[in-house]
């Protein structure tokens, strides 16, 4: 990738990051997901094949074709100004 589509910065670094996939009211956290990240604004870019694998893995777990590595509990709050 030549530059950040969000801010125009030309400095992107390869890293592994967390990615949260949401479908309806279901969430799944993926760790160590490869991406490119803008060093200025933090915008992340993922390859299409990576996102397709995340989606496949999510639906496999959702439809109980396999178990996730672990489960976590997450508190929920409604934002009130």
Helices and strands as residue ranges (DSSP letters): E 12-23, E 26-38, E 44-45, H 48-62
